[in-house]
């Protein structure tokens, strides 16, 4: 299929018309100024598309996907349908899922809300091979990247949170930042 128009709009149209299950896009990485001011087609789609999107940097070499890290802050994990595409992917690749929570300061005793959300998530993932991990680091993206390198991850999965327009203006998106700074494929699944 060939289409004339703006890439993001055309991909959104085709994804909706054809009920696309997964969009795969190549990325080129970029400098910080471009990242902050312009972004890219891939990061624009990450914000706007409902289909899962797999972003692969041009420098990444293919290898089997056996270790997948899900960066998760344990919020809104009760939406089972969010995890269905991820679970299908894990089963098809026979992978292990590492659920990672990067926090600025480790809690000796987690809050009741966080513990409950962790239990919900554990139940949602009961049919996939998984483990939970917590890392103390102020910079979330840096923490995820450290984990990827240290444990030789093959893929990162992010589930971006929906925010209001005002919050989007002032909030630096970890998903967008991760798209520019990951050394492994990045799968984005929307709430």
N, C-alpha and C positions, 0 to 999 in steps of 0.2 A: 504494500500500500504506500502510496506517495501522496503527500498533502502539502499545500502551500499555506503558510501562515506563521504565526509565532509559535515556537516549539511548545511552550507550556500549555497554551490554549489548545493546540492541536492534539497533544498527548492526552490532556484531560478529556477532550471530546471523544477520541477513539476509545479510551479506557472505559468511559461510561457506556458508549454505544455497543461495544463488543463484550462488556462485562469481564474485563481483563482481571485475572487472578494475581498477577505479579508484573510489575514494571521493573525492568533492569536498565540502569543507565550508567554510562561511564562518566567519570569525573576527571578533572585535570588538576585539581588542587589550585591554590592561588595564594597570593600574598594577603596580609592582614587588611590593607587598605581596600582592596577589591572585595574581600569577604565582607567587610563592614558596610561598605557603601552600595555595592551592586548585588552581591550574592551570585547565584548561578541558576541555570534552568533546573538542575537537580534539586537544589535547596528550595527553590520556588515550588516545585512539585511536591516536595516533602511536606510543605505547609498546606497545600491546596488539594491534593489528591486523596481519595479514600482508599484506593488499592494499596496493598503493600508495595514498597519500593525498595529495590536493592541497588545501592550505589557502590560502584567499584572503581577505585582510582586507577589511572592508566599505568601506574608503576607496580600494581599488585600482580603477582604471578599466581596462576591457578594452583590450588592444592585441595585435597579432600577437606571437607568441612566436618571435623570431628569434635571440635571444642567451640561452643557458642556461648558468648557472654551476653546476658540480658541485664542491661543497666536499669535498675528499678529502685524507686524510692518507696515502694509499697503503698502508693495511693491509688485508689480506684481499681484494685485488682479483682473486684468481684464481677467484672464484666467478662464472663467466660468467652464470649465470641471473639474478643481481642486476641486471645491466646490460641484459637483454633488454627490459624494459618501457621503460626510458629510451631505448634505441636506437629502438624503435618510435615513441616520442613524437617524437624528433628527426627521424626520417624523415618522419613525417606532417606536421610543421610546417616542414620544410625549414630547420632551425635549425643554428646553430653551437654546439658545446659547448666551454665554457671550463673546463678542469679546474684548480681553484684549491687550492693548499696554503698555508694560513696557518700560519706558524711564528713562535715567539718570537724566534728568531735565525737568520738565513740562514747556511747552511753553504757554505763555498767549494767544498768537495768533498763531495757527498752520500755517506752511508753506502752500503755495498755493498747492504744489504738494501733501502734506499729506492730505489736505482737499479734493482735487479731488479724491484721492485714497479711502478715507473714504466714499465719496458719491458713487463711483463705487461699493464698497463692500456692502454698504447699499442696493443698487439696486439688486446686485446679491443674497442677502439674503432676498429679499422682501417677499418670500413665506414661511419663517420660523420665528418662534418667537425668536427675538434676541434683544440684547441691547449692547451698546458700553461703554467701561470702560478704564480708563487710570490710571496707577500707576507709581509713581515716585520712582525708586530704581535703584541703580547702577548695582546690580547683577540681571540679567534677570531671571535666574532660581529661585533664591530666591524670586523675586517678584511674579513669577507665583505660586510658592508653598505657599507664604503668601496669595495670592488671593484664592487658592484652600481651604486652611484652614479657612480663614475668612468667605467665602461665601458658605462653605460646598459643593464644586464642586464634581461631580461624575466621571468626565472624563476630561482629557486634550487633546487637538488636536493641533498638530504642523504641519506646512508645511515648511519643510526645504528648504533653498535656494540652488541652484546649485552654486558651487564655482570651481574655477580652482584648479589644483593640488597644486600650490604654495600657494594659499590662504588657502587650507585645512591644509597644514603643519603648518601654523602659527595661524590659527583661531581655537579657542576653540568652538566646536559645541555645541550650546544650546540644540539641539535635543538629541545628545548623552549624554550630562550631565543630561538632564531631565530624560532620560531612567533609569539612576541609582539612581535618587533622587526624584521620585514621589511617592505619597501615594495613587494615584488613577490610574486606567487604562490610558494608553497613546496611542492615535491613531495618527499615522504618515501618512500623505497623501502627495505624491510627486507632484511637479510642473509638 
